[in-house]
Amino acid sequence: MAKDKKGTKKADSSASARMSNKDYLRELRRLHVEIVKLQEWVKNKGIKICIVFEGRDGAGKGGTIKALTERVSPRIFRVVALPAPTDREKSQMYVQRYLPHLPAAGEVVIFDRSWYNRAGVERVMGFCTQEQVVGFLKAIPLVERAIVESGVILLKYWLEVSPQEQTRRLEARIKDGRKIWKLTAMDLKSYSRWYDYSRARDDMFKATDTGHAPWLVADSNDKRRARLNIITDLLSRISYEEVPREKVKLPKRQAPGGYREPNYPLKRIAEKF
């Protein structure tokens, strides 16, 4: 806790500025209603949307994607998080393994990390050559232009987190048994290379921030604000309307017609709560 000039303790301004969970849930509930409206519009009109989420480890990509998708249909909102490429995929054109996952009509595809792995982790960790990175940065704007010209709405979000906040979050993963699975050996290696990643990010922005597929940067030091800001921005970039629906009313259930519940020898779980 910091002190003012008189030596009086005062709350840290960055911590006190964080959004309360109550306010967050209220705003998220409101935005979820709009996301459902967007979903029905996408399904009704055959819209194709592709959303790319990128950022350093611990920037909050997974939490943002969860907040975005927790009230919609996984048949329409599809999350793609590809594992490391196989030997066969390594022999293919680099973006080839991503292309089959692009949306068809009536779909929203969300990439939790994307083809930009080549500009980030592959470059920094030495999984590709410098020539391959240069070739990728030169080619990918043309690929994205082709994606956009095919009728896909392409949105690219970069979640920006400070080194201090990243440290806090990664340390929390070490201490929390619910989160330890999120911390990999690769994350630990990447953590030590902050400025290598900064240089890679800067080069990526310079080469791929285009008019047809610009980068949209969100401050993610406050996870709750970041999620709300990103969802709000996303909704503002897509022209959608509420699809009229017939008023829903539950019908009457049929009469039992002599039906009786069977006495099956089923094991019931112990009720401990």
Buried (B, 14 or more C-beta within 10 A) or exposed (E): EEEEEEEEEEEEEEEEEBBEEEEBEEBBEEBBEBBBBBBBBBBEEEBBBBBBBBBBBBBBBBBBBEBBBEBBEEEBBBBBEBEEBEEEBEEEEBBEBBEEEBBEEBBBBBBBBBBBBBBBBBBBBEBBEEEBBEBBBEBBBEBBBEBBEEEBBBBBBBBBBBEEBBBEBBEBBEEEEEEEEBBEEEBEEBBEBEEBBEEBBEBBBEBBBBEEBEBBBBEBBBBBBBBBBBBBEBBEEBEBEEBEEEEEEEEEEEEEEEEEEEEEEEEEEEEEE
